[in-house]
Amino acid sequence: MAGRLLVIFFLLPVAAWAQTKQENMWNILAEVGFESRPAKENGFEIESPRFSKRLWSYNGKIIRIKGYLVPLAELGGQNKFMLSALPFNQCYFCGGAGPETVVELQTKQPVKFVTRQITVEGVLQLNDADPDHHIYVLKNARVLDP
């Protein structure tokens, strides 16, 4: 009996650590390639994302991701942001990072802009067809740590 209690005592912290450890979503979002294909409207070549099988398993599911806000004021309103894996001065729009390093946020509530890293939760939508939106869209997004 004492041996069983000792094993349980040592395994409980390991089980708790395993439950709290989360995969880095940015690593999963990086599992995308691109291929050229003709656009339906005009026949010009466009780069189209090819998502990994593992990435498709997250499509339509609630995810949490940490990143930095990139405001899109030109789209009008406080609920138009991109979330970047990198700080603003190194992000996709400003440097050499690829499109897999940003996620379009669609929120119902206004988001207060901050420069520090935040955690956001929402439903991940993979977009391989609509050029008016980013390849990753987080629908019903909400900031968890304002």
Order of alpha helices (4+ residues) and beta strands (2+ residues): alpha-alpha-beta-beta-alpha-beta-beta-beta-beta-beta
